[in-house]
Amino acid sequence: MDKLKLQWKVFAFLIGFCALLLVILWLFQTVFLSDMYKFIRKIEIEKAITLVEKNINSSNLENILYELELNKEIIVRPTKDFAPPVRTVPDRPEHRQPETITKDQEFVLKDGNKIFLTFHAMVTPVDATVSTIQMQLYIITGIMILLATLLAIIISKYISNPIEQINRSAKVLATGNYETEFRGKGFLEIKELSDTLNTAALELSKVERLRRELMANISHDLRTPLSFIYSYAEMMHDFPYEVTSEHSQVIMDEANRLTSLVNDMLDISSFEAGIAKLNKVNYNLTESLRKTINRMKELVKSDGYLLKFEHNEDVYLLADEVKITQAFYNLLLNAITYSGDDKTVTVCQSIKGSMVRIEVIDHGEGISQSDLPYIWERYYKVDKIHERPKIGTGLGLSIVKKIIDMHDGEYGVESEEGKGSIFWFQLESK
Ligand code: ADP
């Protein structure tokens, strides 16, 4: 149906174009032909006058006049002497007899005398010519319709074939086969369309792969704490007198793990759905960071972690404090999780012009160059082996990315394997 439409559209366009050309041709070759012919004859008379004027005293004048009469059918005679030859055509009504166009002109001779010449241009009737041209136009119209049809078929084939091919591949893609390859050729636009679709298919396949991995990880992550919680609760139920605070601690830890997993997933889905709104207020960023670091310090102190905060003055920011704290918290938690043997994490606040830059520095294992471009993607985890203490959702950094993007800020990471990482973000300060 679409193919038909395209074909007809091209056909209608070409026919319209041909019709326009034919109308212009028709007008010039039939309606205006006689007037144009007379106009051209007048121009020829003017040219003849100029020629005669130039050669009025020349011995060659006679030859020139002869040539004019012979080749241009322009007869030049002294004004008074001449009566123009009447070319009568038998059986023609009086008013359709051939006409002449005349013009009188004064010339000055070498000796100062003046001479008056009349230029007569014969005007041949064009009726016969018009009917010949009309016949030709009928033939040309036929040929043009034929050519337009052929051209319409060729053009629409040239366009619709690659589109059909792309459509077929898109249908395969829609069934979930992300290996589909789009091969559009012929036009730059079609080539670009197929390149875009290839990229889309690649992205979809990546998301699909990550989704599968996440499902595998999440189901594992949910099942393990749940089974821990169930078995400890069961034990507390069966042996209430043997319950120690470590037992309830395990239940609390596992419940926390579940909460953060579910929270991360809720956060990222609200960011992706575009329903997360910023509640911007002017607040003391330095103070807010200090509080978060102190709270974290308390939490990890018993494990021997050392958190340092380097800063000069207090910086104020117009931003969503809760969200910026969440982004910072994610970076801080990652730095602690992946910190090295020195168990030290340094947070550094610096000011660069109107920007405030926050760096979270650890001396841990670092990230390989091949992983670096991907760590900000959803569900991406470098550590694919299920090593329980370091297990994460793979959503932390993509939440950071979304939050900083929403604030029109910048973020990044510098990392070297074996030496550690510097995760940073910077925002416009007030
Ligand atoms: P996760 O919940 O797995 O930590 P993130 O999105 O926060 O998810 O991080 C993605 C990956 O980036 C992590 O799995 C980890 O391998 C790597 N990563 C993040 N921060 C650091 C860091 N400070 N040092 C080394 N690797 C890190």
Boltz pocket constraint, residues with backbone or C-beta under 6 A from the ligand:
constraints:
  - pocket:
      binder: B
      contacts: [[A, 330], [A, 331], [A, 334], [A, 335], [A, 338], [A, 362], [A, 364], [A, 365], [A, 366], [A, 367], [A, 375], [A, 377], [A, 380], [A, 381], [A, 382], [A, 383], [A, 390], [A, 391], [A, 392], [A, 393], [A, 394], [A, 395], [A, 396], [A, 397], [A, 398], [A, 421], [A, 423]]
      max_distance: 6.0
